């Protein structure tokens, strides 16, 4: 038991976590209403690694723990230019939520709101412009932002896919 704790602790310290949403959900049964808590957490290292997780439990703290474990399992690497912005414009969708992200000049900061801001901060993006279109459900906006970040390709990656050199593009 102590051995597992020893190995898991350093990993937790490296990743930052932000609780995006906690909501009380109700299941109506024959015996009455059954209340639980649903939580959404974004985890990342601030250097291009980010993940989103959701958890549900009878207590809010347990739901947050489950969500952070799920977020740590679902980590993805995001392409960054100069460790501050994204290579190009992209749109991510999840359900009816759409999030458009654009690269911004140095010093612009993160121009985003709500769940999109949390995902972008944890991912380590420093200069970006974001616009949330459609639904503003926090969970879907966070997932759409992550999808838009995952769609990013650097010039090197595109050149490699086409079998060319960066100068040829």
Buried (B, 14 or more C-beta within 10 A) or exposed (E): EEEEEEEEEEEEEEBBBBBBBBBEEEEEEEEEEEEBBBBBBBBBBBEBBBBBBBBBBEEBEBBBBBBBBBBBEBBBEBBBBEEBBBBBEBBBBBEEBBBBBBBBEEEBEBBBEBBBBBBBBBBBBBBBBBBBBBBBBBBBBBBBBBBBBBBBBBEEEBBEEEEEEEEEE
